Amino acid sequence: ELWAKDAMQNILLFDTTYKTNVYSAKLGCFTTVNEEGETVILAAVFTLREAAQDFEWAFRLFRDTFKYPPRVIFTDSDPAMASGISTVWPESKHFLCIYHLWLNFQQHVKPLFPDRSDYGVLADAFWRLAKETDSVSVAHFDEHFDPLRAYVDAAEAGSDSRKS
């Protein structure tokens, strides 16, 4: 009922666990958020693999059960998952969830900042930008993102000169 209430605005989050049971099966959870901001589990699926055809199968089951495609779907950066989404829901917009973006940010950007205070400034700027979600912030995204990128570019240039 929650999914069909406003079908054109449906937002879906999909994530899988990794070998957390004795069968090494992956648990995929389909979740959304209700009007009160509470997480609602819509469906769950077990798969033995995380291949494109497995995700396609899971997404088709969801589609056939819930009838409406998600307007937006958030996942991690799994290429097989992205392939399944584009096959089953080509009309849906696919985005990476902020948690996985943050992990990627930490992995690739944090090493450029040996000074923890410099990294703290950058991390704060990242989260301020990530938490702005209204339509006004979309119009000004580049104004906030460009200084962040310049800060990283400068650190990367400094890191390259230290390697030489």
DRENDO-1510 file (C-alpha; in Angstrom, 1 decimal, always signed):
<recs>
REC; n; res; u; v; w
REC; 1; GLU; +0.0; +0.0; +0.0 .
REC; 2; LEU; +2.8; +2.4; +0.9 .
REC; 3; TRP; +4.5; +1.7; -2.5 .
REC; 4; ALA; +1.4; +2.3; -4.6 .
REC; 5; LYS; +0.3; +5.4; -2.7 .
REC; 6; ASP; +2.4; +7.8; -4.7 .
REC; 7; ALA; +3.9; +5.5; -7.4 .
REC; 8; MET; +5.5; +8.3; -9.4 .
REC; 9; GLN; +7.6; +9.4; -6.3 .
REC; 10; ASN; +8.7; +6.0; -5.1 .
REC; 11; ILE; +12.3; +5.8; -3.8 .
REC; 12; LEU; +13.9; +2.4; -3.3 .
REC; 13; LEU; +17.0; +1.5; -1.4 .
REC; 14; PHE; +18.6; -1.9; -2.2 .
REC; 15; ASP; +21.5; -3.4; -0.5 .
REC; 16; THR; +22.9; -6.9; +0.1 .
REC; 17; THR; +24.7; -8.5; +3.0 .
REC; 18; TYR; +27.9; -10.4; +2.3 .
REC; 19; LYS; +28.1; -14.0; +3.5 .
REC; 20; THR; +26.6; -13.4; +6.9 .
REC; 21; ASN; +25.0; -16.8; +7.2 .
REC; 22; VAL; +26.2; -20.5; +7.2 .
REC; 23; TYR; +25.1; -20.9; +3.5 .
REC; 24; SER; +27.1; -17.8; +2.3 .
REC; 25; ALA; +23.8; -16.6; +0.8 .
REC; 26; LYS; +23.4; -12.9; +0.2 .
REC; 27; LEU; +20.3; -11.2; +1.8 .
REC; 28; GLY; +19.0; -8.3; -0.4 .
REC; 29; CYS; +16.7; -5.9; +1.3 .
REC; 30; PHE; +14.3; -3.6; -0.6 .
REC; 31; THR; +13.5; -0.6; +1.6 .
REC; 32; THR; +11.9; +2.8; +1.4 .
REC; 33; VAL; +11.2; +5.7; +3.7 .
REC; 34; ASN; +7.7; +6.7; +4.8 .
REC; 35; GLU; +6.3; +10.2; +5.4 .
REC; 36; GLU; +7.7; +10.1; +9.0 .
REC; 37; GLY; +11.2; +9.4; +7.8 .
REC; 38; GLU; +11.1; +5.8; +9.1 .
REC; 39; THR; +12.7; +3.0; +7.1 .
REC; 40; VAL; +10.2; +0.5; +5.8 .
REC; 41; ILE; +11.3; -3.0; +4.6 .
REC; 42; LEU; +9.2; -3.8; +1.5 .
REC; 43; ALA; +10.7; -7.1; +0.5 .
REC; 44; ALA; +13.8; -9.3; +0.9 .
REC; 45; VAL; +15.5; -11.9; -1.3 .
REC; 46; PHE; +18.2; -14.5; -0.9 .
REC; 47; THR; +20.7; -15.2; -3.7 .
REC; 48; LEU; +23.7; -17.4; -3.8 .
REC; 49; ARG; +25.6; -15.1; -6.2 .
REC; 50; GLU; +25.8; -11.4; -6.9 .
REC; 51; ALA; +25.8; -11.6; -10.7 .
REC; 52; ALA; +23.7; -9.4; -13.1 .
REC; 53; GLN; +21.2; -12.2; -13.8 .
REC; 54; ASP; +20.7; -12.8; -10.1 .
REC; 55; PHE; +19.9; -9.1; -9.5 .
REC; 56; GLU; +17.7; -9.0; -12.6 .
REC; 57; TRP; +15.8; -12.0; -11.2 .
REC; 58; ALA; +15.3; -10.2; -7.8 .
REC; 59; PHE; +14.3; -6.9; -9.4 .
REC; 60; ARG; +11.8; -8.7; -11.7 .
REC; 61; LEU; +10.2; -10.4; -8.7 .
REC; 62; PHE; +9.9; -7.0; -6.9 .
REC; 63; ARG; +8.5; -5.4; -10.1 .
REC; 64; ASP; +6.0; -8.1; -10.6 .
REC; 65; THR; +4.9; -7.9; -7.0 .
REC; 66; PHE; +4.8; -4.2; -6.5 .
REC; 67; LYS; +3.8; -3.2; -10.1 .
REC; 68; TYR; +5.4; +0.3; -10.1 .
REC; 69; PRO; +9.0; +1.0; -10.9 .
REC; 70; PRO; +11.0; +3.1; -8.5 .
REC; 71; ARG; +11.5; +6.7; -9.6 .
REC; 72; VAL; +14.9; +6.6; -7.9 .
REC; 73; ILE; +16.9; +3.6; -6.6 .
REC; 74; PHE; +19.9; +3.9; -4.3 .
REC; 75; THR; +22.5; +1.1; -4.1 .
REC; 76; ASP; +26.2; +0.5; -3.6 .
REC; 77; SER; +28.5; +0.6; -6.6 .
REC; 78; ASP; +28.2; -3.0; -7.7 .
REC; 79; PRO; +28.3; -3.2; -11.5 .
REC; 80; ALA; +26.2; -6.3; -11.6 .
REC; 81; MET; +23.5; -4.6; -9.6 .
REC; 82; ALA; +23.7; -1.5; -11.9 .
REC; 83; SER; +23.3; -3.8; -14.9 .
REC; 84; GLY; +20.2; -5.4; -13.3 .
REC; 85; ILE; +18.6; -2.1; -12.6 .
REC; 86; SER; +19.2; -0.8; -16.2 .
REC; 87; THR; +17.7; -4.0; -17.6 .
REC; 88; VAL; +14.6; -4.2; -15.4 .
REC; 89; TRP; +14.0; -0.5; -14.6 .
REC; 90; PRO; +15.5; +1.5; -17.5 .
REC; 91; GLU; +13.2; +4.5; -16.6 .
REC; 92; SER; +14.5; +4.7; -13.0 .
REC; 93; LYS; +17.3; +6.9; -11.9 .
REC; 94; HIS; +20.1; +5.0; -10.2 .
REC; 95; PHE; +22.3; +6.7; -7.6 .
REC; 96; LEU; +24.9; +5.6; -5.1 .
REC; 97; CYS; +24.0; +5.8; -1.5 .
REC; 98; ILE; +25.8; +8.4; +0.6 .
REC; 99; TYR; +27.4; +5.7; +2.8 .
REC; 100; HIS; +29.1; +4.1; -0.1 .
REC; 101; LEU; +30.2; +7.5; -1.5 .
REC; 102; TRP; +31.7; +8.2; +1.9 .
REC; 103; LEU; +33.6; +5.0; +1.9 .
REC; 104; ASN; +35.0; +5.8; -1.5 .
REC; 105; PHE; +35.8; +9.3; -0.4 .
REC; 106; GLN; +37.7; +8.0; +2.6 .
REC; 107; GLN; +39.6; +5.4; +0.6 .
REC; 108; HIS; +40.7; +7.7; -2.2 .
REC; 109; VAL; +40.9; +11.2; -0.6 .
REC; 110; LYS; +41.9; +10.7; +3.0 .
REC; 111; PRO; +45.4; +9.5; +2.0 .
REC; 112; LEU; +46.1; +12.8; +0.3 .
REC; 113; PHE; +45.8; +14.6; +3.7 .
REC; 114; PRO; +48.4; +13.5; +6.2 .
REC; 115; ASP; +47.4; +16.4; +8.4 .
REC; 116; ARG; +44.2; +15.3; +10.1 .
REC; 117; SER; +42.9; +18.8; +10.6 .
REC; 118; ASP; +43.1; +19.5; +6.8 .
REC; 119; TYR; +41.2; +16.3; +6.2 .
REC; 120; GLY; +38.6; +17.3; +8.9 .
REC; 121; VAL; +37.9; +20.5; +7.1 .
REC; 122; LEU; +37.4; +18.6; +3.9 .
REC; 123; ALA; +35.2; +15.9; +5.5 .
REC; 124; ASP; +33.0; +18.5; +7.1 .
REC; 125; ALA; +32.6; +20.2; +3.7 .
REC; 126; PHE; +31.7; +16.8; +2.1 .
REC; 127; TRP; +29.0; +16.2; +4.7 .
REC; 128; ARG; +27.5; +19.7; +4.5 .
REC; 129; LEU; +27.2; +19.2; +0.8 .
REC; 130; ALA; +25.8; +15.7; +1.1 .
REC; 131; LYS; +23.1; +16.8; +3.5 .
REC; 132; GLU; +21.8; +19.6; +1.4 .
REC; 133; THR; +18.8; +18.0; -0.3 .
REC; 134; ASP; +16.4; +20.7; -1.3 .
REC; 135; SER; +15.9; +22.0; -4.8 .
REC; 136; VAL; +17.6; +25.3; -4.0 .
REC; 137; SER; +20.9; +23.5; -3.2 .
REC; 138; VAL; +20.7; +21.7; -6.5 .
REC; 139; ALA; +20.9; +25.0; -8.3 .
REC; 140; HIS; +24.0; +26.0; -6.3 .
REC; 141; PHE; +25.7; +22.6; -6.1 .
REC; 142; ASP; +28.7; +23.6; -8.2 .
REC; 143; GLU; +29.4; +26.6; -6.1 .
REC; 144; HIS; +29.9; +24.3; -3.1 .
REC; 145; PHE; +31.5; +21.4; -4.9 .
REC; 146; ASP; +34.1; +23.4; -6.9 .
REC; 147; PRO; +36.0; +24.6; -3.8 .
REC; 148; LEU; +35.9; +21.0; -2.4 .
REC; 149; ARG; +37.4; +19.7; -5.7 .
REC; 150; ALA; +40.1; +22.5; -5.7 .
REC; 151; TYR; +41.1; +21.6; -2.2 .
REC; 152; VAL; +41.5; +17.9; -3.2 .
REC; 153; ASP; +43.3; +18.9; -6.4 .
REC; 154; ALA; +45.8; +21.0; -4.5 .
REC; 155; ALA; +46.5; +18.2; -2.0 .
REC; 156; GLU; +46.9; +15.7; -4.8 .
REC; 157; ALA; +49.4; +18.1; -6.6 .
REC; 158; GLY; +51.3; +18.4; -3.3 .
REC; 159; SER; +51.3; +14.6; -2.9 .
REC; 160; ASP; +52.6; +14.1; -6.4 .
REC; 161; SER; +55.4; +16.6; -5.8 .
REC; 162; ARG; +56.4; +14.8; -2.6 .
REC; 163; LYS; +56.6; +11.5; -4.6 .
REC; 164; SER; +59.1; +12.9; -7.1 .
</recs>
